[in-house]
Amino acid sequence: MPVSSVSDLKNLDFRLEINDKIVQQGNTSDMIFEFCEIIAYVSRFFTLKTGDLIFTGTPSGVGPLKKNDNLIAYLGDELVLDFMIK
């Protein structure tokens, strides 16, 4: 599900899997601040470039990571991150 406008971001499911187990799941409608507000605020202090990530907090399920853990993240059904912890 490609995101084509800011309004598409207001009701978008997301999830994080670690080693093929879903550890976080939520929807952007539960966010306190909208994406545009977060980006505008962070941009006051840092120059954002393509590929930069902004971590804002998460739904329950966060925990420690170990070497060789495989993290996979989805926005809707679209895979957006897939990497191993080194």
C-alpha positions as CSV (number, residue, x, y, z in Angstrom):
1,M,0.0,0.0,0.0
2,P,2.0,3.0,-1.2
3,V,1.5,6.2,0.7
4,S,0.5,8.9,-1.8
5,S,-0.6,11.8,0.5
6,V,-0.3,13.1,4.1
7,S,-4.0,12.0,4.7
8,D,-2.9,8.4,3.9
9,L,-0.6,8.6,7.0
10,K,-3.4,9.3,9.4
11,N,-4.8,5.8,9.5
12,L,-1.9,3.4,8.6
13,D,-1.3,0.1,10.3
14,F,2.3,-0.8,11.2
15,R,4.1,-3.6,12.8
16,L,7.6,-4.7,13.9
17,E,8.7,-8.3,13.8
18,I,11.9,-9.6,15.6
19,N,13.0,-13.1,14.4
20,D,9.6,-13.7,12.7
21,K,7.6,-12.8,15.9
22,I,5.3,-9.7,15.9
23,V,6.5,-7.6,18.9
24,Q,4.8,-4.3,18.1
25,Q,1.6,-3.5,16.2
26,G,-0.4,-0.3,16.0
27,N,-2.0,2.4,13.8
28,T,-0.8,5.9,13.1
29,S,-4.3,7.2,14.2
30,D,-3.1,6.6,17.8
31,M,-0.1,8.9,17.5
32,I,-0.2,12.1,19.7
33,F,1.5,14.3,17.1
34,E,1.1,14.0,13.3
35,F,4.1,13.3,11.1
36,C,4.3,16.8,9.7
37,E,4.5,18.3,13.2
38,I,7.3,15.8,14.2
39,I,9.3,16.5,11.1
40,A,8.9,20.3,11.5
41,Y,10.0,20.2,15.1
42,V,13.0,17.9,14.5
43,S,14.1,20.0,11.5
44,R,14.6,23.0,13.8
45,F,17.6,21.1,15.3
46,F,18.9,18.8,12.7
47,T,19.1,18.7,8.9
48,L,17.1,15.7,7.8
49,K,18.3,13.8,4.7
50,T,16.9,10.9,2.7
51,G,17.1,7.7,4.7
52,D,17.1,9.4,8.1
53,L,14.9,7.8,10.8
54,I,13.1,9.6,13.6
55,F,12.3,7.5,16.6
56,T,9.4,8.9,18.6
57,G,8.4,6.1,21.0
58,T,6.5,2.9,20.4
59,P,3.4,0.9,21.4
60,S,4.0,-1.8,23.9
61,G,6.3,-4.7,23.1
62,V,9.7,-3.0,22.9
63,G,12.5,-4.9,24.5
64,P,16.2,-5.5,24.3
65,L,17.8,-6.6,21.0
66,K,20.6,-9.2,20.7
67,K,23.3,-9.7,18.1
68,N,21.9,-11.5,15.0
69,D,18.3,-10.5,15.7
70,N,16.4,-9.9,12.5
71,L,14.2,-6.8,12.5
72,I,11.4,-6.5,9.9
73,A,9.0,-3.5,9.8
74,Y,5.9,-2.9,7.8
75,L,3.7,0.1,7.0
76,G,0.4,-1.5,6.0
77,D,1.5,-4.5,4.0
78,E,4.6,-2.9,2.6
79,L,8.0,-4.0,3.9
80,V,10.0,-0.9,4.8
81,L,12.9,-2.3,6.9
82,D,14.6,-5.6,7.0
83,F,18.0,-5.9,8.8
84,M,20.1,-7.8,11.2
85,I,21.6,-6.5,14.4
86,K,25.4,-6.6,14.3
